[in-house]
Amino acid sequence: MAPKVTYPQRMCVACRERFEQKLLLRLQCKEQRLSAHSGEGRSFYLCSDCLENEKKVTRALARACKSGDMNYLSTQIKEIITDVRKS
Ligand SMILES: [Zn+2]
């Protein structure tokens, strides 16, 4: 029988479902500027399903960043996703 492994679970801020941390994209928002998490400060997570849904993800980012600048947020999240997939 395989040993039962439990992974840390984190909540996606868009759908509020819980996932294994490694399946989520970790982000942070500092002074309303969105970026990939740098390792310090507050962070939040988005799941890959939500990242496919631009409207949903932008709304969630607006809440997480307390910013109403939807154009900035949707442009920025696309850049972050592109960077993450490159590395
Ligand atoms: Zn989600």
PDB file of the backbone (N, CA, C, O) and the ligand in Angstrom, with CONECT records:
HET     ZN  A 101       1
ATOM      1  N   MET A   1       0.843  -1.212   0.000  1.00  0.00           N
ATOM      2  CA  MET A   1       0.000   0.000   0.000  1.00  0.00           C
ATOM      3  C   MET A   1       0.872   1.253   0.000  1.00  0.00           C
ATOM      4  O   MET A   1       1.786   1.368   0.816  1.00  0.00           O
ATOM      5  N   ALA A   2       0.603   2.176  -0.891  1.00  0.00           N
ATOM      6  CA  ALA A   2       1.402   3.401  -0.989  1.00  0.00           C
ATOM      7  C   ALA A   2       1.150   4.299   0.227  1.00  0.00           C
ATOM      8  O   ALA A   2       0.018   4.418   0.697  1.00  0.00           O
ATOM      9  N   PRO A   3       2.195   4.916   0.720  1.00  0.00           N
ATOM     10  CA  PRO A   3       1.973   5.830   1.851  1.00  0.00           C
ATOM     11  C   PRO A   3       1.130   7.015   1.409  1.00  0.00           C
ATOM     12  O   PRO A   3       1.231   7.473   0.270  1.00  0.00           O
ATOM     13  N   LYS A   4       0.312   7.498   2.306  1.00  0.00           N
ATOM     14  CA  LYS A   4      -0.552   8.624   1.978  1.00  0.00           C
ATOM     15  C   LYS A   4       0.254   9.919   2.082  1.00  0.00           C
ATOM     16  O   LYS A   4       0.775  10.267   3.142  1.00  0.00           O
ATOM     17  N   VAL A   5       0.340  10.611   0.962  1.00  0.00           N
ATOM     18  CA  VAL A   5       1.108  11.859   0.932  1.00  0.00           C
ATOM     19  C   VAL A   5       0.116  13.016   0.914  1.00  0.00           C
ATOM     20  O   VAL A   5      -0.822  13.030   0.117  1.00  0.00           O
ATOM     21  N   THR A   6       0.329  13.961   1.776  1.00  0.00           N
ATOM     22  CA  THR A   6      -0.524  15.153   1.718  1.00  0.00           C
ATOM     23  C   THR A   6       0.317  16.349   1.301  1.00  0.00           C
ATOM     24  O   THR A   6       1.404  16.584   1.828  1.00  0.00           O
ATOM     25  N   TYR A   7      -0.202  17.083   0.363  1.00  0.00           N
ATOM     26  CA  TYR A   7       0.483  18.260  -0.147  1.00  0.00           C
ATOM     27  C   TYR A   7      -0.152  19.497   0.480  1.00  0.00           C
ATOM     28  O   TYR A   7      -1.330  19.490   0.835  1.00  0.00           O
ATOM     29  N   PRO A   8       0.646  20.562   0.611  1.00  0.00           N
ATOM     30  CA  PRO A   8       0.024  21.788   1.118  1.00  0.00           C
ATOM     31  C   PRO A   8      -1.036  22.282   0.140  1.00  0.00           C
ATOM     32  O   PRO A   8      -0.819  22.299  -1.072  1.00  0.00           O
ATOM     33  N   GLN A   9      -2.167  22.679   0.673  1.00  0.00           N
ATOM     34  CA  GLN A   9      -3.270  23.142  -0.163  1.00  0.00           C
ATOM     35  C   GLN A   9      -3.395  24.655  -0.040  1.00  0.00           C
ATOM     36  O   GLN A   9      -3.266  25.227   1.042  1.00  0.00           O
ATOM     37  N   ARG A  10      -3.647  25.273  -1.170  1.00  0.00           N
ATOM     38  CA  ARG A  10      -3.852  26.725  -1.163  1.00  0.00           C
ATOM     39  C   ARG A  10      -5.127  27.043  -1.929  1.00  0.00           C
ATOM     40  O   ARG A  10      -5.559  26.276  -2.790  1.00  0.00           O
ATOM     41  N   MET A  11      -5.717  28.176  -1.606  1.00  0.00           N
ATOM     42  CA  MET A  11      -6.981  28.545  -2.239  1.00  0.00           C
ATOM     43  C   MET A  11      -6.750  29.514  -3.399  1.00  0.00           C
ATOM     44  O   MET A  11      -6.002  30.485  -3.283  1.00  0.00           O
ATOM     45  N   CYS A  12      -7.404  29.225  -4.504  1.00  0.00           N
ATOM     46  CA  CYS A  12      -7.407  30.141  -5.636  1.00  0.00           C
ATOM     47  C   CYS A  12      -8.325  31.318  -5.308  1.00  0.00           C
ATOM     48  O   CYS A  12      -9.461  31.111  -4.880  1.00  0.00           O
ATOM     49  N   VAL A  13      -7.853  32.544  -5.501  1.00  0.00           N
ATOM     50  CA  VAL A  13      -8.669  33.708  -5.123  1.00  0.00           C
ATOM     51  C   VAL A  13      -9.834  33.946  -6.077  1.00  0.00           C
ATOM     52  O   VAL A  13     -10.760  34.686  -5.746  1.00  0.00           O
ATOM     53  N   ALA A  14      -9.801  33.328  -7.258  1.00  0.00           N
ATOM     54  CA  ALA A  14     -10.876  33.537  -8.224  1.00  0.00           C
ATOM     55  C   ALA A  14     -12.046  32.571  -7.983  1.00  0.00           C
ATOM     56  O   ALA A  14     -13.192  33.012  -7.900  1.00  0.00           O
ATOM     57  N   CYS A  15     -11.778  31.269  -7.871  1.00  0.00           N
ATOM     58  CA  CYS A  15     -12.869  30.299  -7.721  1.00  0.00           C
ATOM     59  C   CYS A  15     -13.009  29.804  -6.281  1.00  0.00           C
ATOM     60  O   CYS A  15     -13.991  29.141  -5.948  1.00  0.00           O
ATOM     61  N   ARG A  16     -12.043  30.119  -5.433  1.00  0.00           N
ATOM     62  CA  ARG A  16     -12.058  29.744  -4.009  1.00  0.00           C
ATOM     63  C   ARG A  16     -12.011  28.241  -3.790  1.00  0.00           C
ATOM     64  O   ARG A  16     -12.394  27.748  -2.730  1.00  0.00           O
ATOM     65  N   GLU A  17     -11.544  27.522  -4.791  1.00  0.00           N
ATOM     66  CA  GLU A  17     -11.312  26.090  -4.633  1.00  0.00           C
ATOM     67  C   GLU A  17      -9.908  25.892  -4.077  1.00  0.00           C
ATOM     68  O   GLU A  17      -9.039  26.751  -4.226  1.00  0.00           O
ATOM     69  N   ARG A  18      -9.702  24.750  -3.436  1.00  0.00           N
ATOM     70  CA  ARG A  18      -8.371  24.454  -2.917  1.00  0.00           C
ATOM     71  C   ARG A  18      -7.632  23.490  -3.839  1.00  0.00           C
ATOM     72  O   ARG A  18      -8.209  22.536  -4.360  1.00  0.00           O
ATOM     73  N   PHE A  19      -6.348  23.763  -4.027  1.00  0.00           N
ATOM     74  CA  PHE A  19      -5.507  22.940  -4.897  1.00  0.00           C
ATOM     75  C   PHE A  19      -4.162  22.731  -4.218  1.00  0.00           C
ATOM     76  O   PHE A  19      -3.807  23.414  -3.257  1.00  0.00           O
ATOM     77  N   GLU A  20      -3.422  21.755  -4.757  1.00  0.00           N
ATOM     78  CA  GLU A  20      -2.033  21.625  -4.331  1.00  0.00           C
ATOM     79  C   GLU A  20      -1.296  22.886  -4.730  1.00  0.00           C
ATOM     80  O   GLU A  20      -1.501  23.432  -5.814  1.00  0.00           O
ATOM     81  N   GLN A  21      -0.444  23.334  -3.841  1.00  0.00           N
ATOM     82  CA  GLN A  21       0.260  24.600  -4.067  1.00  0.00           C
ATOM     83  C   GLN A  21       1.023  24.613  -5.393  1.00  0.00           C
ATOM     84  O   GLN A  21       1.086  25.643  -6.064  1.00  0.00           O
ATOM     85  N   LYS A  22       1.606  23.464  -5.772  1.00  0.00           N
ATOM     86  CA  LYS A  22       2.427  23.456  -6.988  1.00  0.00           C
ATOM     87  C   LYS A  22       1.605  23.623  -8.271  1.00  0.00           C
ATOM     88  O   LYS A  22       2.164  23.898  -9.333  1.00  0.00           O
ATOM     89  N   LEU A  23       0.282  23.458  -8.178  1.00  0.00           N
ATOM     90  CA  LEU A  23      -0.566  23.620  -9.355  1.00  0.00           C
ATOM     91  C   LEU A  23      -1.012  25.072  -9.553  1.00  0.00           C
ATOM     92  O   LEU A  23      -1.630  25.416 -10.561  1.00  0.00           O
ATOM     93  N   LEU A  24      -0.688  25.902  -8.582  1.00  0.00           N
ATOM     94  CA  LEU A  24      -1.193  27.273  -8.610  1.00  0.00           C
ATOM     95  C   LEU A  24      -0.100  28.261  -9.000  1.00  0.00           C
ATOM     96  O   LEU A  24       1.090  28.018  -8.797  1.00  0.00           O
ATOM     97  N   LEU A  25      -0.535  29.370  -9.559  1.00  0.00           N
ATOM     98  CA  LEU A  25       0.378  30.468  -9.849  1.00  0.00           C
ATOM     99  C   LEU A  25       0.352  31.422  -8.656  1.00  0.00           C
ATOM    100  O   LEU A  25      -0.704  31.901  -8.242  1.00  0.00           O
ATOM    101  N   ARG A  26       1.545  31.682  -8.116  1.00  0.00           N
ATOM    102  CA  ARG A  26       1.625  32.535  -6.933  1.00  0.00           C
ATOM    103  C   ARG A  26       1.970  33.961  -7.346  1.00  0.00           C
ATOM    104  O   ARG A  26       2.945  34.199  -8.057  1.00  0.00           O
ATOM    105  N   LEU A  27       1.162  34.887  -6.894  1.00  0.00           N
ATOM    106  CA  LEU A  27       1.309  36.287  -7.303  1.00  0.00           C
ATOM    107  C   LEU A  27       1.366  37.185  -6.092  1.00  0.00           C
ATOM    108  O   LEU A  27       1.030  36.781  -4.978  1.00  0.00           O
ATOM    109  N   GLN A  28       1.790  38.395  -6.323  1.00  0.00           N
ATOM    110  CA  GLN A  28       1.674  39.385  -5.262  1.00  0.00           C
ATOM    111  C   GLN A  28       1.303  40.725  -5.870  1.00  0.00           C
ATOM    112  O   GLN A  28       1.487  40.966  -7.063  1.00  0.00           O
ATOM    113  N   CYS A  29       0.787  41.569  -5.032  1.00  0.00           N
ATOM    114  CA  CYS A  29       0.396  42.888  -5.467  1.00  0.00           C
ATOM    115  C   CYS A  29       0.924  43.885  -4.449  1.00  0.00           C
ATOM    116  O   CYS A  29       0.591  43.826  -3.265  1.00  0.00           O
ATOM    117  N   LYS A  30       1.737  44.783  -4.921  1.00  0.00           N
ATOM    118  CA  LYS A  30       2.336  45.763  -4.037  1.00  0.00           C
ATOM    119  C   LYS A  30       2.045  47.131  -4.615  1.00  0.00           C
ATOM    120  O   LYS A  30       2.360  47.408  -5.772  1.00  0.00           O
ATOM    121  N   GLU A  31       1.446  47.980  -3.810  1.00  0.00           N
ATOM    122  CA  GLU A  31       1.049  49.308  -4.276  1.00  0.00           C
ATOM    123  C   GLU A  31       0.337  49.227  -5.622  1.00  0.00           C
ATOM    124  O   GLU A  31       0.591  50.012  -6.536  1.00  0.00           O
ATOM    125  N   GLN A  32      -0.571  48.243  -5.711  1.00  0.00           N
ATOM    126  CA  GLN A  32      -1.416  48.017  -6.883  1.00  0.00           C
ATOM    127  C   GLN A  32      -0.638  47.608  -8.137  1.00  0.00           C
ATOM    128  O   GLN A  32      -1.188  47.627  -9.238  1.00  0.00           O
ATOM    129  N   ARG A  33       0.634  47.241  -7.980  1.00  0.00           N
ATOM    130  CA  ARG A  33       1.390  46.694  -9.106  1.00  0.00           C
ATOM    131  C   ARG A  33       1.447  45.183  -8.943  1.00  0.00           C
ATOM    132  O   ARG A  33       1.881  44.667  -7.914  1.00  0.00           O
ATOM    133  N   LEU A  34       1.004  44.493  -9.970  1.00  0.00           N
ATOM    134  CA  LEU A  34       0.930  43.036  -9.931  1.00  0.00           C
ATOM    135  C   LEU A  34       2.232  42.417 -10.428  1.00  0.00           C
ATOM    136  O   LEU A  34       2.794  42.862 -11.428  1.00  0.00           O
ATOM    137  N   SER A  35       2.711  41.389  -9.726  1.00  0.00           N
ATOM    138  CA  SER A  35       3.904  40.681 -10.191  1.00  0.00           C
ATOM    139  C   SER A  35       3.874  39.244  -9.680  1.00  0.00           C
ATOM    140  O   SER A  35       3.056  38.895  -8.829  1.00  0.00           O
ATOM    141  N   ALA A  36       4.777  38.412 -10.209  1.00  0.00           N
ATOM    142  CA  ALA A  36       4.961  37.078  -9.652  1.00  0.00           C
ATOM    143  C   ALA A  36       5.530  37.235  -8.244  1.00  0.00           C
ATOM    144  O   ALA A  36       6.231  38.204  -7.955  1.00  0.00           O
ATOM    145  N   HIS A  37       5.229  36.289  -7.383  1.00  0.00           N
ATOM    146  CA  HIS A  37       5.669  36.431  -5.996  1.00  0.00           C
ATOM    147  C   HIS A  37       7.195  36.408  -5.894  1.00  0.00           C
ATOM    148  O   HIS A  37       7.856  35.545  -6.472  1.00  0.00           O
ATOM    149  N   SER A  38       7.736  37.368  -5.153  1.00  0.00           N
ATOM    150  CA  SER A  38       9.193  37.518  -5.076  1.00  0.00           C
ATOM    151  C   SER A  38       9.779  36.758  -3.898  1.00  0.00           C
ATOM    152  O   SER A  38      11.000  36.686  -3.758  1.00  0.00           O
ATOM    153  N   GLY A  39       8.939  36.194  -3.057  1.00  0.00           N
ATOM    154  CA  GLY A  39       9.454  35.460  -1.907  1.00  0.00           C
ATOM    155  C   GLY A  39       9.237  36.181  -0.595  1.00  0.00           C
ATOM    156  O   GLY A  39       9.454  35.614   0.476  1.00  0.00           O
ATOM    157  N   GLU A  40       8.811  37.423  -0.675  1.00  0.00           N
ATOM    158  CA  GLU A  40       8.467  38.112   0.570  1.00  0.00           C
ATOM    159  C   GLU A  40       7.189  38.914   0.410  1.00  0.00           C
ATOM    160  O   GLU A  40       6.783  39.265  -0.698  1.00  0.00           O
ATOM    161  N   GLY A  41       6.582  39.188   1.522  1.00  0.00           N
ATOM    162  CA  GLY A  41       5.333  39.947   1.502  1.00  0.00           C
ATOM    163  C   GLY A  41       4.140  39.044   1.280  1.00  0.00           C
ATOM    164  O   GLY A  41       4.271  37.823   1.190  1.00  0.00           O
ATOM    165  N   ARG A  42       2.983  39.656   1.194  1.00  0.00           N
ATOM    166  CA  ARG A  42       1.746  38.900   1.026  1.00  0.00           C
ATOM    167  C   ARG A  42       1.638  38.367  -0.393  1.00  0.00           C
ATOM    168  O   ARG A  42       2.074  39.008  -1.350  1.00  0.00           O
ATOM    169  N   SER A  43       1.062  37.206  -0.511  1.00  0.00           N
ATOM    170  CA  SER A  43       0.862  36.653  -1.846  1.00  0.00           C
ATOM    171  C   SER A  43      -0.526  36.036  -1.927  1.00  0.00           C
ATOM    172  O   SER A  43      -1.212  35.860  -0.920  1.00  0.00           O
ATOM    173  N   PHE A  44      -0.916  35.715  -3.150  1.00  0.00           N
ATOM    174  CA  PHE A  44      -2.176  35.013  -3.363  1.00  0.00           C
ATOM    175  C   PHE A  44      -2.002  34.091  -4.555  1.00  0.00           C
ATOM    176  O   PHE A  44      -1.002  34.163  -5.269  1.00  0.00           O
ATOM    177  N   TYR A  45      -2.976  33.229  -4.763  1.00  0.00           N
ATOM    178  CA  TYR A  45      -2.834  32.171  -5.770  1.00  0.00           C
ATOM    179  C   TYR A  45      -3.977  32.185  -6.773  1.00  0.00           C
ATOM    180  O   TYR A  45      -5.105  32.571  -6.464  1.00  0.00           O
ATOM    181  N   LEU A  46      -3.645  31.752  -7.984  1.00  0.00           N
ATOM    182  CA  LEU A  46      -4.667  31.532  -9.005  1.00  0.00           C
ATOM    183  C   LEU A  46      -4.457  30.149  -9.619  1.00  0.00           C
ATOM    184  O   LEU A  46      -3.321  29.733  -9.848  1.00  0.00           O
ATOM    185  N   CYS A  47      -5.552  29.441  -9.885  1.00  0.00           N
ATOM    186  CA  CYS A  47      -5.438  28.116 -10.478  1.00  0.00           C
ATOM    187  C   CYS A  47      -5.398  28.227 -12.003  1.00  0.00           C
ATOM    188  O   CYS A  47      -5.754  29.258 -12.573  1.00  0.00           O
ATOM    189  N   SER A  48      -4.959  27.148 -12.648  1.00  0.00           N
ATOM    190  CA  SER A  48      -4.778  27.193 -14.100  1.00  0.00           C
ATOM    191  C   SER A  48      -6.114  27.333 -14.825  1.00  0.00           C
ATOM    192  O   SER A  48      -6.173  27.956 -15.885  1.00  0.00           O
ATOM    193  N   ASP A  49      -7.186  26.767 -14.274  1.00  0.00           N
ATOM    194  CA  ASP A  49      -8.505  26.916 -14.895  1.00  0.00           C
ATOM    195  C   ASP A  49      -8.915  28.381 -14.941  1.00  0.00           C
ATOM    196  O   ASP A  49      -9.390  28.874 -15.964  1.00  0.00           O
ATOM    197  N   CYS A  50      -8.727  29.068 -13.824  1.00  0.00           N
ATOM    198  CA  CYS A  50      -9.129  30.471 -13.767  1.00  0.00           C
ATOM    199  C   CYS A  50      -8.253  31.333 -14.671  1.00  0.00           C
ATOM    200  O   CYS A  50      -8.723  32.319 -15.238  1.00  0.00           O
ATOM    201  N   LEU A  51      -6.995  30.965 -14.805  1.00  0.00           N
ATOM    202  CA  LEU A  51      -6.091  31.732 -15.662  1.00  0.00           C
ATOM    203  C   LEU A  51      -6.536  31.697 -17.127  1.00  0.00           C
ATOM    204  O   LEU A  51      -6.176  32.572 -17.915  1.00  0.00           O
ATOM    205  N   GLU A  52      -7.329  30.672 -17.483  1.00  0.00           N
ATOM    206  CA  GLU A  52      -7.862  30.574 -18.852  1.00  0.00           C
ATOM    207  C   GLU A  52      -9.033  31.529 -19.069  1.00  0.00           C
ATOM    208  O   GLU A  52      -9.401  31.830 -20.205  1.00  0.00           O
ATOM    209  N   ASN A  53      -9.602  31.994 -17.981  1.00  0.00           N
ATOM    210  CA  ASN A  53     -10.803  32.817 -18.058  1.00  0.00           C
ATOM    211  C   ASN A  53     -10.452  34.265 -17.738  1.00  0.00           C
ATOM    212  O   ASN A  53     -10.374  34.667 -16.577  1.00  0.00           O
ATOM    213  N   GLU A  54     -10.247  35.024 -18.786  1.00  0.00           N
ATOM    214  CA  GLU A  54      -9.702  36.373 -18.619  1.00  0.00           C
ATOM    215  C   GLU A  54     -10.578  37.263 -17.736  1.00  0.00           C
ATOM    216  O   GLU A  54     -10.065  37.972 -16.870  1.00  0.00           O
ATOM    217  N   LYS A  55     -11.882  37.230 -17.949  1.00  0.00           N
ATOM    218  CA  LYS A  55     -12.776  38.085 -17.160  1.00  0.00           C
ATOM    219  C   LYS A  55     -12.742  37.723 -15.689  1.00  0.00           C
ATOM    220  O   LYS A  55     -12.663  38.581 -14.810  1.00  0.00           O
ATOM    221  N   LYS A  56     -12.805  36.429 -15.455  1.00  0.00           N
ATOM    222  CA  LYS A  56     -12.828  35.930 -14.080  1.00  0.00           C
ATOM    223  C   LYS A  56     -11.535  36.296 -13.359  1.00  0.00           C
ATOM    224  O   LYS A  56     -11.550  36.742 -12.212  1.00  0.00           O
ATOM    225  N   VAL A  57     -10.421  36.099 -14.054  1.00  0.00           N
ATOM    226  CA  VAL A  57      -9.131  36.328 -13.435  1.00  0.00           C
ATOM    227  C   VAL A  57      -8.909  37.824 -13.191  1.00  0.00           C
ATOM    228  O   VAL A  57      -8.329  38.212 -12.177  1.00  0.00           O
ATOM    229  N   THR A  58      -9.366  38.650 -14.113  1.00  0.00           N
ATOM    230  CA  THR A  58      -9.187  40.099 -13.946  1.00  0.00           C
ATOM    231  C   THR A  58     -10.007  40.620 -12.771  1.00  0.00           C
ATOM    232  O   THR A  58      -9.548  41.469 -12.007  1.00  0.00           O
ATOM    233  N   ARG A  59     -11.225  40.100 -12.638  1.00  0.00           N
ATOM    234  CA  ARG A  59     -12.049  40.493 -11.484  1.00  0.00           C
ATOM    235  C   ARG A  59     -11.396  40.084 -10.172  1.00  0.00           C
ATOM    236  O   ARG A  59     -11.378  40.852  -9.210  1.00  0.00           O
ATOM    237  N   ALA A  60     -10.864  38.872 -10.140  1.00  0.00           N
ATOM    238  CA  ALA A  60     -10.207  38.384  -8.925  1.00  0.00           C
ATOM    239  C   ALA A  60      -8.978  39.228  -8.599  1.00  0.00           C
ATOM    240  O   ALA A  60      -8.709  39.527  -7.435  1.00  0.00           O
ATOM    241  N   LEU A  61      -8.235  39.608  -9.638  1.00  0.00           N
ATOM    242  CA  LEU A  61      -7.045  40.438  -9.434  1.00  0.00           C
ATOM    243  C   LEU A  61      -7.424  41.815  -8.918  1.00  0.00           C
ATOM    244  O   LEU A  61      -6.742  42.377  -8.060  1.00  0.00           O
ATOM    245  N   ALA A  62      -8.519  42.357  -9.446  1.00  0.00           N
ATOM    246  CA  ALA A  62      -8.970  43.668  -8.996  1.00  0.00           C
ATOM    247  C   ALA A  62      -9.281  43.637  -7.495  1.00  0.00           C
ATOM    248  O   ALA A  62      -8.984  44.584  -6.767  1.00  0.00           O
ATOM    249  N   ARG A  63      -9.881  42.539  -7.054  1.00  0.00           N
ATOM    250  CA  ARG A  63     -10.154  42.377  -5.618  1.00  0.00           C
ATOM    251  C   ARG A  63      -8.858  42.232  -4.835  1.00  0.00           C
ATOM    252  O   ARG A  63      -8.656  42.894  -3.817  1.00  0.00           O
ATOM    253  N   ALA A  64      -7.984  41.357  -5.321  1.00  0.00           N
ATOM    254  CA  ALA A  64      -6.754  41.066  -4.583  1.00  0.00           C
ATOM    255  C   ALA A  64      -5.840  42.284  -4.513  1.00  0.00           C
ATOM    256  O   ALA A  64      -5.150  42.493  -3.516  1.00  0.00           O
ATOM    257  N   CYS A  65      -5.839  43.076  -5.564  1.00  0.00           N
ATOM    258  CA  CYS A  65      -4.952  44.241  -5.639  1.00  0.00           C
ATOM    259  C   CYS A  65      -5.640  45.520  -5.183  1.00  0.00           C
ATOM    260  O   CYS A  65      -5.006  46.571  -5.082  1.00  0.00           O
ATOM    261  N   LYS A  66      -6.937  45.431  -4.908  1.00  0.00           N
ATOM    262  CA  LYS A  66      -7.718  46.632  -4.575  1.00  0.00           C
ATOM    263  C   LYS A  66      -7.508  47.715  -5.633  1.00  0.00           C
ATOM    264  O   LYS A  66      -7.345  48.896  -5.328  1.00  0.00           O
ATOM    265  N   SER A  67      -7.519  47.266  -6.882  1.00  0.00           N
ATOM    266  CA  SER A  67      -7.309  48.176  -8.000  1.00  0.00           C
ATOM    267  C   SER A  67      -8.458  48.032  -8.982  1.00  0.00           C
ATOM    268  O   SER A  67      -8.956  46.928  -9.197  1.00  0.00           O
ATOM    269  N   GLY A  68      -8.878  49.128  -9.573  1.00  0.00           N
ATOM    270  CA  GLY A  68      -9.941  49.050 -10.562  1.00  0.00           C
ATOM    271  C   GLY A  68      -9.403  49.165 -11.986  1.00  0.00           C
ATOM    272  O   GLY A  68     -10.169  49.303 -12.940  1.00  0.00           O
ATOM    273  N   ASP A  69      -8.071  49.105 -12.119  1.00  0.00           N
ATOM    274  CA  ASP A  69      -7.459  49.284 -13.431  1.00  0.00           C
ATOM    275  C   ASP A  69      -7.423  47.952 -14.174  1.00  0.00           C
ATOM    276  O   ASP A  69      -6.398  47.271 -14.206  1.00  0.00           O
ATOM    277  N   MET A  70      -8.570  47.590 -14.774  1.00  0.00           N
ATOM    278  CA  MET A  70      -8.723  46.283 -15.410  1.00  0.00           C
ATOM    279  C   MET A  70      -7.778  46.109 -16.594  1.00  0.00           C
ATOM    280  O   MET A  70      -7.263  45.014 -16.823  1.00  0.00           O
ATOM    281  N   ASN A  71      -7.550  47.183 -17.346  1.00  0.00           N
ATOM    282  CA  ASN A  71      -6.657  47.070 -18.507  1.00  0.00           C
ATOM    283  C   ASN A  71      -5.247  46.709 -18.073  1.00  0.00           C
ATOM    284  O   ASN A  71      -4.615  45.813 -18.632  1.00  0.00           O
ATOM    285  N   TYR A  72      -4.768  47.429 -17.059  1.00  0.00           N
ATOM    286  CA  TYR A  72      -3.441  47.125 -16.530  1.00  0.00           C
ATOM    287  C   TYR A  72      -3.372  45.688 -16.031  1.00  0.00           C
ATOM    288  O   TYR A  72      -2.436  44.956 -16.354  1.00  0.00           O
ATOM    289  N   LEU A  73      -4.367  45.287 -15.242  1.00  0.00           N
ATOM    290  CA  LEU A  73      -4.332  43.955 -14.626  1.00  0.00           C
ATOM    291  C   LEU A  73      -4.359  42.851 -15.670  1.00  0.00           C
ATOM    292  O   LEU A  73      -3.626  41.870 -15.552  1.00  0.00           O
ATOM    293  N   SER A  74      -5.207  43.002 -16.705  1.00  0.00           N
ATOM    294  CA  SER A  74      -5.296  41.914 -17.681  1.00  0.00           C
ATOM    295  C   SER A  74      -4.039  41.859 -18.549  1.00  0.00           C
ATOM    296  O   SER A  74      -3.624  40.776 -18.962  1.00  0.00           O
ATOM    297  N   THR A  75      -3.425  43.017 -18.832  1.00  0.00           N
ATOM    298  CA  THR A  75      -2.163  43.010 -19.583  1.00  0.00           C
ATOM    299  C   THR A  75      -1.053  42.377 -18.752  1.00  0.00           C
ATOM    300  O   THR A  75      -0.270  41.562 -19.239  1.00  0.00           O
ATOM    301  N   GLN A  76      -1.009  42.779 -17.478  1.00  0.00           N
ATOM    302  CA  GLN A  76       0.059  42.327 -16.601  1.00  0.00           C
ATOM    303  C   GLN A  76      -0.014  40.820 -16.338  1.00  0.00           C
ATOM    304  O   GLN A  76       1.013  40.142 -16.329  1.00  0.00           O
ATOM    305  N   ILE A  77      -1.212  40.302 -16.127  1.00  0.00           N
ATOM    306  CA  ILE A  77      -1.321  38.868 -15.833  1.00  0.00           C
ATOM    307  C   ILE A  77      -0.892  38.053 -17.056  1.00  0.00           C
ATOM    308  O   ILE A  77      -0.295  36.986 -16.908  1.00  0.00           O
ATOM    309  N   LYS A  78      -1.188  38.544 -18.252  1.00  0.00           N
ATOM    310  CA  LYS A  78      -0.771  37.825 -19.467  1.00  0.00           C
ATOM    311  C   LYS A  78       0.750  37.783 -19.563  1.00  0.00           C
ATOM    312  O   LYS A  78       1.329  36.763 -19.935  1.00  0.00           O
ATOM    313  N   GLU A  79       1.393  38.905 -19.224  1.00  0.00           N
ATOM    314  CA  GLU A  79       2.859  38.930 -19.252  1.00  0.00           C
ATOM    315  C   GLU A  79       3.461  37.970 -18.237  1.00  0.00           C
ATOM    316  O   GLU A  79       4.435  37.275 -18.525  1.00  0.00           O
ATOM    317  N   ILE A  80       2.876  37.940 -17.055  1.00  0.00           N
ATOM    318  CA  ILE A  80       3.387  37.046 -16.013  1.00  0.00           C
ATOM    319  C   ILE A  80       3.236  35.588 -16.446  1.00  0.00           C
ATOM    320  O   ILE A  80       4.153  34.786 -16.268  1.00  0.00           O
ATOM    321  N   ILE A  81       2.074  35.246 -17.017  1.00  0.00           N
ATOM    322  CA  ILE A  81       1.848  33.872 -17.468  1.00  0.00           C
ATOM    323  C   ILE A  81       2.867  33.499 -18.548  1.00  0.00           C
ATOM    324  O   ILE A  81       3.422  32.401 -18.529  1.00  0.00           O
ATOM    325  N   THR A  82       3.108  34.416 -19.485  1.00  0.00           N
ATOM    326  CA  THR A  82       4.097  34.165 -20.538  1.00  0.00           C
ATOM    327  C   THR A  82       5.466  33.926 -19.949  1.00  0.00           C
ATOM    328  O   THR A  82       6.156  32.987 -20.346  1.00  0.00           O
ATOM    329  N   ASP A  83       5.879  34.772 -18.994  1.00  0.00           N
ATOM    330  CA  ASP A  83       7.174  34.610 -18.321  1.00  0.00           C
ATOM    331  C   ASP A  83       7.284  33.273 -17.612  1.00  0.00           C
ATOM    332  O   ASP A  83       8.302  32.588 -17.711  1.00  0.00           O
ATOM    333  N   VAL A  84       6.214  32.902 -16.887  1.00  0.00           N
ATOM    334  CA  VAL A  84       6.230  31.662 -16.114  1.00  0.00           C
ATOM    335  C   VAL A  84       6.367  30.469 -17.043  1.00  0.00           C
ATOM    336  O   VAL A  84       7.080  29.516 -16.730  1.00  0.00           O
ATOM    337  N   ARG A  85       5.685  30.513 -18.195  1.00  0.00           N
ATOM    338  CA  ARG A  85       5.721  29.366 -19.113  1.00  0.00           C
ATOM    339  C   ARG A  85       7.061  29.265 -19.826  1.00  0.00           C
ATOM    340  O   ARG A  85       7.465  28.179 -20.240  1.00  0.00           O
ATOM    341  N   LYS A  86       7.758  30.404 -19.971  1.00  0.00           N
ATOM    342  CA  LYS A  86       9.075  30.399 -20.608  1.00  0.00           C
ATOM    343  C   LYS A  86      10.124  29.746 -19.703  1.00  0.00           C
ATOM    344  O   LYS A  86      11.003  29.017 -20.163  1.00  0.00           O
ATOM    345  N   SER A  87      10.002  30.032 -18.393  1.00  0.00           N
ATOM    346  CA  SER A  87      11.062  29.586 -17.468  1.00  0.00           C
ATOM    347  C   SER A  87      10.878  28.123 -17.070  1.00  0.00           C
ATOM    348  O   SER A  87      11.676  27.587 -16.301  1.00  0.00           O
TER     349      SER A  87
HETATM  350 ZN    ZN A 101      -9.480  29.097  -9.642  1.00  0.00          ZN2+
END
